[in-house]
Amino acid sequence: MEIDVRHNPSFAVARVHLTAGETVRAESGAMMATSGGIAVEAKAEGGLMKGLKRSVMGGESLFVTRFTADADGGWVDLAAQLPGDVTAVPVDGAVNLARGAWLCSSDGVELETKWGGFKNLAGGEGGFLVRAEGRGQVVAACYGALDEVELKPDERFVLDSGHLVAFGDDVTYTTRKVTRGLMQTLKSGEGLVFEFTGPGRLWTQSRNPGALVTWLTAKLPFSRG
């Protein structure tokens, strides 16, 4: 499939061009528009239990929507729920996605919800990562603007856990406090961070969805009882 991105970086829409009979799988509710002749089917990919695992643990929808082009081909416009950018990430093996970052993927890519270890749980990502495995493309969505970081061998990069979008399988990482000592961490207003080590590639977002939820909870009337 071919992907054109427009209206980026603030309100990006991914137009996925499909050849005859080609299918793209997308997050439930992501469709904005399609050309004529696109067949739409929603199902729990891999069965109900796998769908529940992907939804509860991976932060994605229970159902996945499949868009299939007819003999004339066609296109599908897909957009994320939060304002921000989208990017096409090549998959040749595996790519790890933060919770809620998956927007769509080609038919040669399978989604698995994997335990990322306690270091990932401490990093605020719920302990689980969505792994896109196989060969093809994944479209990842972010909140805010997107940055792509290419790490050289042994190069280190420190990232607040809420600003992660995706990273390649060749990148290693650990989780730690941003400062030494509890009081310094509290004073800084920061929490835990990921420290990535290259070589490899990762994608980050300029806004933190968790911070948005915290701000809305404090401001909206229902939050004050």
C-alpha positions in Angstrom: 0.0 0.0 0.0 1.0 3.6 -0.6 0.5 6.3 2.1 0.1 10.0 1.6 0.0 12.2 4.7 -1.7 15.6 4.5 -2.8 18.3 7.0 0.3 17.5 9.1 1.7 18.2 11.6 -1.3 19.3 13.6 -4.3 17.5 12.2 -2.7 14.8 10.0 -4.8 12.5 7.8 -3.2 9.4 6.2 -4.6 8.5 2.8 -3.9 4.8 2.2 -3.9 3.8 -1.5 -5.0 0.2 -2.2 -4.5 -1.9 -5.3 -7.2 -4.4 -6.4 -8.1 -6.7 -3.6 -5.6 -5.1 -1.2 -6.5 -4.7 2.5 -5.5 -2.3 5.3 -6.4 -3.0 8.9 -7.1 0.1 11.0 -8.0 1.2 14.5 -11.8 1.1 15.1 -13.3 4.6 14.4 -10.3 5.9 12.5 -12.0 6.1 9.1 -12.7 9.6 7.8 -13.6 8.8 4.2 -13.1 6.2 1.4 -13.4 6.0 -2.3 -16.2 4.1 -3.8 -16.0 0.3 -3.9 -14.2 -0.2 -0.5 -15.6 -3.1 1.5 -15.6 -2.5 5.3 -15.5 -5.3 7.9 -15.0 -5.0 11.6 -13.9 -8.0 13.7 -11.9 -9.0 16.7 -8.6 -10.0 15.0 -7.3 -13.3 16.3 -10.5 -14.0 18.2 -12.2 -12.3 21.2 -9.5 -13.1 23.8 -6.7 -11.7 21.6 -8.9 -8.6 20.9 -9.5 -8.1 24.7 -5.8 -8.4 25.4 -5.0 -5.9 22.7 -7.7 -3.5 24.0 -7.1 -3.8 27.8 -3.3 -4.2 27.8 -2.2 -2.6 24.6 -4.5 0.5 24.7 -6.0 -0.3 21.2 -9.6 -1.0 20.2 -11.2 -4.3 20.8 -12.3 -4.5 17.1 -10.1 -4.0 14.1 -11.7 -2.6 10.9 -10.6 -4.1 7.6 -10.8 -2.0 4.4 -10.5 -4.0 1.1 -10.4 -2.5 -2.3 -12.5 -3.9 -5.2 -11.1 -4.7 -8.7 -10.6 -1.0 -9.4 -8.5 -0.3 -6.3 -9.2 2.7 -4.1 -8.2 4.7 -1.0 -9.1 5.1 2.6 -8.6 8.3 4.7 -7.6 7.6 8.4 -7.2 10.0 11.3 -6.3 9.6 14.9 -8.5 10.8 17.8 -6.0 13.3 19.2 -4.6 16.3 17.2 -1.2 15.6 15.9 1.0 14.0 13.2 1.1 10.5 11.7 4.0 8.7 10.1 4.5 5.5 8.0 6.9 3.2 9.8 8.5 0.3 7.8 8.3 -3.1 9.4 10.8 -5.8 8.5 10.9 -7.9 11.6 9.3 -6.0 14.5 8.5 -2.5 15.7 7.3 -1.6 19.2 4.5 0.9 19.6 3.4 2.8 22.7 -0.1 2.4 23.9 -2.6 4.0 21.5 0.0 4.8 18.8 -1.2 2.2 16.2 -3.5 3.7 13.5 -3.3 1.1 10.7 -1.1 -1.5 9.1 -0.7 -3.5 5.9 -1.9 -7.0 5.7 1.6 -8.5 6.0 1.9 -7.1 9.6 0.5 -8.8 12.6 -0.2 -7.1 15.9 0.8 -8.7 19.2 0.5 -7.4 22.7 3.7 -8.2 24.6 4.8 -7.8 28.2 7.5 -5.1 28.2 8.8 -6.0 31.6 8.6 -4.1 34.9 10.9 -1.4 33.6 8.2 -0.6 31.0 5.5 -0.7 33.7 7.4 1.9 35.7 7.8 4.0 32.6 4.0 4.6 32.6 3.2 2.5 29.5 1.1 0.0 31.4 3.7 -2.7 31.2 2.7 -3.8 27.7 3.8 -2.8 24.2 2.0 -3.3 20.9 4.4 -5.1 18.6 4.0 -5.0 14.9 5.6 -8.1 13.5 6.1 -9.2 9.9 6.9 -7.2 6.8 5.0 -4.2 5.5 4.1 -0.8 6.9 2.5 0.6 10.1 1.0 4.0 10.4 1.7 5.4 13.9 -0.2 8.4 15.3 1.1 10.9 17.9 -0.3 13.7 20.0 1.4 16.9 18.8 4.4 17.0 16.5 6.5 14.0 15.6 10.2 13.6 15.7 12.3 10.8 14.3 15.5 10.0 16.1 18.3 8.0 14.5 20.7 6.7 17.2 24.3 5.8 16.4 26.0 2.7 18.0 26.2 3.3 21.8 24.5 6.7 21.5 22.1 7.4 24.4 18.8 9.3 24.3 16.7 10.1 27.3 12.9 10.5 26.8 10.0 11.2 29.2 7.9 8.1 29.1 4.7 10.0 28.0 6.4 11.2 24.8 7.2 7.8 23.3 5.5 6.8 20.0 7.6 3.8 18.7 11.0 2.3 18.5 12.8 -0.4 16.5 13.6 -3.8 17.9 17.3 -3.1 17.7 17.2 -0.3 20.2 17.7 -1.2 23.9 16.3 0.8 26.8 16.1 1.1 30.5 13.8 3.1 32.8 15.0 5.4 35.6 14.1 8.5 37.6 14.9 11.8 35.8 16.9 13.0 38.8 18.7 11.5 41.8 16.6 11.2 44.9 12.8 11.4 45.5 12.8 15.1 46.5 14.7 16.2 43.4 12.3 14.2 41.2 9.2 15.8 42.9 10.7 19.3 42.6 11.5 18.9 38.9 7.9 18.1 38.1 9.2 15.1 36.0 8.7 11.4 36.6 10.4 8.4 35.1 12.2 8.5 31.8 13.3 6.0 29.2 17.0 5.8 28.3 17.5 4.4 24.9 20.8 3.1 23.5 21.6 2.8 19.8 22.0 1.8 17.1 18.4 2.2 15.9 15.5 4.4 15.3 12.7 5.8 17.5 9.8 8.2 17.1 8.7 10.7 19.7 5.7 13.1 20.2 5.9 16.7 21.4 2.8 16.4 23.7 2.0 13.9 26.5 -1.5 12.3 26.3 -1.3 11.5 30.0 -0.7 15.1 30.9 -3.8 16.1 28.8 -5.9 13.6 30.8 -4.6 15.0 34.1 -5.3 18.6 33.0 -8.8 17.8 31.9 -9.6 15.9 35.1 -8.6 19.0 37.1 -10.5 21.5 34.9 -13.8 19.8 33.9 -16.8 20.3 36.2 -17.5 16.6 36.9 -13.9 16.2 38.4 -14.9 18.5 41.3 -17.9 16.4 42.2 
